Amino acid sequence: MTAPSTPGPTPWMRPLGSTGLQVSAVCAGGSPLGSMPALYGRDVCADEGVATVRAVLDSPIRMIDTSNGYGDGESERRIGAAIAAAGGLPPDVLVATKVDPRGRDFSGARVRESVAESRDRLGLDHLPLVHLHDPEHFTFAEITAPGGALETLVALRDEGEVGAIGLAGGPVDEMARYLDTGVFDVLLVHNRWTLLDRSAGPLLEAAVARGTGVLNAAVYGGGVLARRYEEGRAVRYGYRPAHPEVAAALARMQAACDRHGTDLATAALQLSLRDDRIASTVVGMSRPARVDATMAAAGAEVPEALWAELEGLLPPAGAWLDARRP
Ligand SMILES: NC(=O)c1ccc[n+]([C@@H]2O[C@H](COP(=O)([O-])OP(=O)(O)OC[C@H]3O[C@@H](n4cnc5c(N)ncnc54)[C@H](OP(=O)(O)O)[C@@H]3O)[C@@H](O)[C@H]2O)c1
């Protein structure tokens, strides 16, 4: 299938660093569609998850992000079911996944098993992009040990078992250490290059300087920036209670969007879409209607004056996620 024309940013299809892969400016994030109520506040049934992926496949969105671990594999299973129901993966759609540990086992053997499981659930013979997922939950020494997770992921690429390899994780200092190994083709950051948090700035610069493809995920901070801000409602950002300065900034940003005749979701998405360093922006979704809403937000007009105003409302660095790590 050829992607329909889109009113979103141009070019809509972009190179992903030097991988040779092409990605659409927006990527569908597969974490909520695997049903993870602890993170997103609701259960998602299989039918709704599969219908969401089918809506994505019928849209201009040509990339889907998932992981072995989302919903204990449910995200990959639902994506696989949608691909099968569509009669196969359209050739211009890229499905990226991630290797995950089993419990505390993130050995080389576990990495090979994780890739085999993902291939099976997705029903795909070849995985064109596989990330090392959230290595921050282990020590750098564990992950980089001889024969360990990182060495094995590199070996899988060398053997042609997977295509490109990526690094997908949170805390920027740790991600910078991994990026410095020089082995990754792609970097995925999350919740750290948004209207409310810019922790990832130096990391994005380092990745671009290396020719590493950049994916910017969770530009809604896990959902809070996708909705209208309402006074008095508890604010969560990046899957945890928001710093008070973040909540205060959110209220002021809502007022600024109102004055300029737009909404937070549009501004949150377009902040990332207008950034040349970012190949694709990963938006999580678990309802078919999100696809049209995302495309509408991508294509909406935003008054130029709003951007300077929003920059002036950015919370101080001390309130960003990486300043609050235990
Ligand atoms: N370490 C990692 O590798 C890592 C970490 C974080 C994220 N990611 C990837 O990036 C993706 C994005 O992150 P995320 O899903 O955590 O957070 P997000 O994209 O910031 O927000 C997702 C939430 O926003 C809601 N939403 C989306 N569009 C909306 C709209 N138009 N109106 C109202 N609500 C809307 C979704 O609701 P519904 O679910 O109800 O549709 C979903 O619960 C993930 O799904 C995952 O693929 C990777």
The ligand as a Tripos MOL2 file, in Angstrom:
@<TRIPOS>MOLECULE
LIG
   48    52     1     0     0
SMALL
NO_CHARGES

@<TRIPOS>ATOM
      1 N1         12.2730    3.0910   27.1830 N.am      1 LIG1
      2 C1         11.6260    3.1140   26.0410 C.2       1 LIG1
      3 O1         12.0280    2.5090   25.0770 O.2       1 LIG1
      4 C2         10.3530    3.8940   25.9120 C.ar      1 LIG1
      5 C3          9.8890    4.6440   26.9960 C.ar      1 LIG1
      6 C4          8.7200    5.3830   26.8110 C.ar      1 LIG1
      7 C5          8.0390    5.3310   25.6040 C.ar      1 LIG1
      8 N2          8.4940    4.5450   24.5880 N.ar      1 LIG1
      9 C6          7.7430    4.4280   23.3250 C.3       1 LIG1
     10 O2          7.1840    5.6650   23.0210 O.3       1 LIG1
     11 C7          5.7490    5.5480   22.9850 C.3       1 LIG1
     12 C8          5.1570    6.8520   23.4950 C.3       1 LIG1
     13 O3          5.2640    6.9320   24.8970 O.3       1 LIG1
     14 P1          3.9710    6.7230   25.8370 P.3       1 LIG1
     15 O4          2.9680    5.9320   25.0910 O.co2     1 LIG1
     16 O5          4.4620    6.1730   27.1070 O.co2     1 LIG1
     17 O6          3.4990    8.1930   26.1390 O.3       1 LIG1
     18 P2          2.8860    9.3960   25.2670 P.3       1 LIG1
     19 O7          3.0200    9.1320   23.8290 O.co2     1 LIG1
     20 O8          3.4820   10.6170   25.8370 O.co2     1 LIG1
     21 O9          1.3650    9.3610   25.7040 O.3       1 LIG1
     22 C9          0.5700    8.2470   25.3960 C.3       1 LIG1
     23 C10        -0.7940    8.4470   25.9910 C.3       1 LIG1
     24 O10        -1.3870    9.6030   25.3900 O.3       1 LIG1
     25 C11        -2.6930    9.3110   25.0280 C.3       1 LIG1
     26 N3         -3.0300   10.0040   23.7830 N.ar      1 LIG1
     27 C12        -2.3710    9.9280   22.6050 C.ar      1 LIG1
     28 N4         -2.9650   10.7170   21.6900 N.ar      1 LIG1
     29 C13        -4.0240   11.2940   22.3140 C.ar      1 LIG1
     30 C14        -5.0210   12.2040   21.9090 C.ar      1 LIG1
     31 N5         -5.0320   12.6700   20.6580 N.pl3     1 LIG1
     32 N6         -5.9480   12.5850   22.8110 N.ar      1 LIG1
     33 C15        -5.9290   12.1140   24.0830 C.ar      1 LIG1
     34 N7         -5.0040   11.2360   24.5220 N.ar      1 LIG1
     35 C16        -4.0670   10.8300   23.6410 C.ar      1 LIG1
     36 C17        -2.7730    7.8240   24.7990 C.3       1 LIG1
     37 O11        -4.0800    7.4300   25.1620 O.3       1 LIG1
     38 P3         -4.7580    6.0610   24.6910 P.3       1 LIG1
     39 O12        -3.8430    4.9700   25.1750 O.co2     1 LIG1
     40 O13        -6.0760    6.0910   25.3900 O.co2     1 LIG1
     41 O14        -4.8710    6.0780   23.1980 O.co2     1 LIG1
     42 C18        -1.6930    7.2590   25.6880 C.3       1 LIG1
     43 O15        -2.2020    6.7390   26.8940 O.3       1 LIG1
     44 C19         5.4390    4.3170   23.8040 C.3       1 LIG1
     45 O16         4.1560    3.8090   23.5030 O.3       1 LIG1
     46 C20         6.5840    3.4400   23.3960 C.3       1 LIG1
     47 O17         6.3250    2.8920   22.1170 O.3       1 LIG1
     48 C21         9.6450    3.8520   24.7230 C.ar      1 LIG1
@<TRIPOS>BOND
     1     1     2 1
     2     2     3 2
     3     2     4 1
     4     4     5 ar
     5     4    48 ar
     6     5     6 ar
     7     6     7 ar
     8     7     8 ar
     9     8     9 1
    10     8    48 ar
    11     9    10 1
    12     9    46 1
    13    10    11 1
    14    11    12 1
    15    11    44 1
    16    12    13 1
    17    13    14 1
    18    14    15 2
    19    14    16 1
    20    14    17 1
    21    17    18 1
    22    18    19 2
    23    18    20 1
    24    18    21 1
    25    21    22 1
    26    22    23 1
    27    23    24 1
    28    23    42 1
    29    24    25 1
    30    25    26 1
    31    25    36 1
    32    26    27 ar
    33    26    35 ar
    34    27    28 ar
    35    28    29 ar
    36    29    30 ar
    37    29    35 ar
    38    30    31 1
    39    30    32 ar
    40    32    33 ar
    41    33    34 ar
    42    34    35 ar
    43    36    37 1
    44    36    42 1
    45    37    38 1
    46    38    39 2
    47    38    40 1
    48    38    41 1
    49    42    43 1
    50    44    45 1
    51    44    46 1
    52    46    47 1
@<TRIPOS>SUBSTRUCTURE
     1 LIG1         1 GROUP 0 **** ****
